[in-house]
Amino acid sequence: MEQNNKRILNTNEIQILLFFLQNNGQLNRTTINDKGWGIAELDDKALFDEDAENIGNAFAAGGAAEFFVAKIDDLVGASYPVESFAFSASLRGVEQFQTDPWLELNLEDCLFFSFPIFGLVYRPGWVKTTYVAGREDFVVRASAAPGWKRK
C-alpha cells in the first residue's frame, strides 16, 4: 500500500467512528436512525463508473476534498494506532481504492468517511452488499445510480 496518503486517526476520531458501528463491526442502524440519517444499499461491492462517481461527488458536495478509508477490524479492535488512507473525493479516488496497490485493504471490511462526519460508506471485504449512510443529501447523491435500494 502507498504510505504517502496514510493518516493515523486520533482517539477522538476513533470514538466518533465507533459511534456508528456495533461491537461486531456492523453499522449501528439505531444510531443512524436516531440522527435522522438515511441508509441505502447496493448488492455489490465493486464501486466503479457511476457508483464511484456518485460516492466521490457525495463526499465532495459535503465539502470534503478527500475521504479516508479505515479497516473496520482496526476500529472495532481499538488497537492504537488506527491507520486510515486518504483518497480524492472523486470517481478516480473511489476507483483507485480498488486497484492492485490497495488489494490488501480492498479485501477487508472498510469504512469510507471524512471529517466532519456527514456520511459513511460501509464497504465489505467478502460480502457483496455495500451500504451508504448519512444525511439525506449524501445518501441521495451516493446512491443515485441504478441498483441502490433505500432502507
C-alpha positions as CSV (number, residue, x, y, z in Angstrom):
1,M,0.0,0.0,0.0
2,E,1.1,3.5,-0.7
3,Q,2.2,5.2,2.5
4,N,2.2,8.8,1.3
5,N,-1.5,9.1,2.0
6,K,-1.6,7.4,5.4
7,R,-3.2,9.2,8.3
8,I,-3.2,7.9,11.9
9,L,-6.6,8.5,13.5
10,N,-6.6,10.1,16.9
11,T,-8.5,8.7,19.9
12,N,-11.4,11.2,19.4
13,E,-11.8,10.4,15.7
14,I,-11.8,6.7,16.5
15,Q,-14.6,7.2,19.1
16,I,-16.6,9.2,16.6
17,L,-16.4,6.4,14.1
18,L,-17.2,3.8,16.6
19,F,-20.4,5.6,17.4
20,F,-21.7,4.4,14.0
21,L,-20.6,0.8,14.4
22,Q,-21.9,-2.0,16.6
23,N,-19.4,-4.1,18.6
24,N,-19.4,-6.7,15.9
25,G,-18.4,-4.1,13.3
26,Q,-21.7,-3.8,11.5
27,L,-23.4,-0.4,11.0
28,N,-25.3,0.7,14.1
29,R,-28.7,1.3,12.5
30,T,-30.1,2.6,15.8
31,T,-27.6,5.4,15.9
32,I,-28.0,6.2,12.2
33,N,-31.8,6.3,12.6
34,D,-31.6,8.4,15.8
35,K,-29.6,11.0,13.9
36,G,-32.3,11.1,11.2
37,W,-29.9,9.8,8.6
38,G,-30.8,7.6,5.7
39,I,-29.3,4.3,4.5
40,A,-29.1,2.8,1.0
41,E,-27.6,-0.5,0.0
42,L,-26.2,-2.0,-3.2
43,D,-26.0,-5.7,-3.8
44,D,-22.4,-5.4,-5.0
45,K,-19.0,-4.5,-3.6
46,A,-17.5,-3.2,-6.8
47,L,-17.8,0.5,-7.0
48,F,-16.8,1.7,-10.5
49,D,-18.1,4.1,-13.1
50,E,-21.4,5.8,-12.0
51,D,-21.3,4.3,-8.5
52,A,-17.8,5.6,-7.9
53,E,-18.5,9.0,-9.4
54,N,-21.6,9.4,-7.2
55,I,-19.9,8.4,-4.0
56,G,-17.0,10.7,-4.8
57,N,-19.4,13.5,-5.6
58,A,-21.3,12.9,-2.4
59,F,-18.2,13.5,-0.3
60,A,-17.2,16.5,-2.4
61,A,-20.7,18.1,-2.1
62,G,-20.3,17.9,1.7
63,G,-17.1,19.9,1.4
64,A,-14.6,17.1,1.6
65,A,-11.6,17.2,-0.9
66,E,-10.8,13.7,0.2
67,F,-12.3,10.8,2.0
68,F,-10.5,8.3,4.3
69,V,-10.7,4.5,4.4
70,A,-10.1,2.5,7.6
71,K,-10.4,-1.2,8.3
72,I,-13.4,-2.0,10.4
73,D,-11.5,-4.6,12.4
74,D,-8.9,-1.9,13.4
75,L,-11.6,0.4,14.5
76,V,-13.6,-2.1,16.5
77,G,-10.4,-3.7,17.9
78,A,-9.4,-0.3,19.1
79,S,-5.8,-1.2,18.7
80,Y,-4.0,2.1,18.5
81,P,-2.7,3.3,16.1
82,V,-5.6,3.0,13.7
83,E,-4.4,3.8,10.1
84,S,-6.6,5.4,7.5
85,F,-5.7,6.2,4.0
86,A,-6.8,9.3,2.0
87,F,-8.3,9.2,-1.5
88,S,-9.6,12.1,-3.5
89,A,-13.3,12.7,-3.3
90,S,-13.9,11.8,-6.9
91,L,-14.6,8.9,-9.3
92,R,-10.8,8.5,-9.5
93,G,-10.4,8.2,-5.7
94,V,-13.1,5.6,-5.3
95,E,-11.8,3.6,-8.2
96,Q,-8.1,4.0,-7.0
97,F,-9.0,2.3,-3.7
98,Q,-10.0,-0.8,-5.7
99,T,-6.7,-1.1,-7.7
100,D,-3.8,-3.6,-7.1
101,P,-1.7,-1.5,-4.7
102,W,-4.7,-1.4,-2.4
103,L,-5.7,-5.1,-2.7
104,E,-5.0,-5.9,1.0
105,L,-7.2,-3.0,2.2
106,N,-9.8,-3.7,-0.5
107,L,-10.3,-7.3,0.8
108,E,-11.1,-6.1,4.3
109,D,-14.4,-4.7,5.6
110,C,-13.8,-0.9,5.4
111,L,-15.4,2.4,6.3
112,F,-15.2,5.4,4.0
113,F,-15.6,8.7,5.9
114,S,-14.5,12.3,6.1
115,F,-14.4,14.8,9.0
116,P,-16.7,16.2,10.0
117,I,-18.8,13.1,9.5
118,F,-21.9,13.7,7.3
119,G,-21.9,10.4,5.5
120,L,-20.3,6.9,5.5
121,V,-19.7,4.1,3.1
122,Y,-19.6,0.6,4.6
123,R,-17.7,-1.4,2.0
124,P,-17.4,-5.2,2.7
125,G,-14.4,-7.3,2.0
126,W,-16.0,-10.5,1.0
127,V,-19.8,-10.0,1.4
128,K,-21.4,-8.3,-1.5
129,T,-23.6,-5.6,0.0
130,T,-22.3,-2.1,0.2
131,Y,-24.1,0.5,2.4
132,V,-24.1,4.3,2.4
133,A,-25.4,6.1,5.4
134,G,-25.6,9.7,6.2
135,R,-27.5,13.0,5.8
136,E,-30.2,12.8,3.2
137,D,-28.3,14.8,0.6
138,F,-25.3,12.5,1.0
139,V,-27.3,9.3,0.6
140,V,-29.3,10.6,-2.4
141,R,-26.1,11.6,-4.2
142,A,-24.1,8.5,-3.3
143,S,-27.0,6.1,-4.2
144,A,-28.2,7.8,-7.4
145,A,-27.2,5.0,-9.8
146,P,-29.5,2.1,-10.7
147,G,-29.4,-0.8,-8.3
148,W,-29.3,1.0,-5.0
149,K,-32.2,0.4,-2.5
150,R,-33.2,2.9,0.2
151,K,-33.6,1.3,3.7
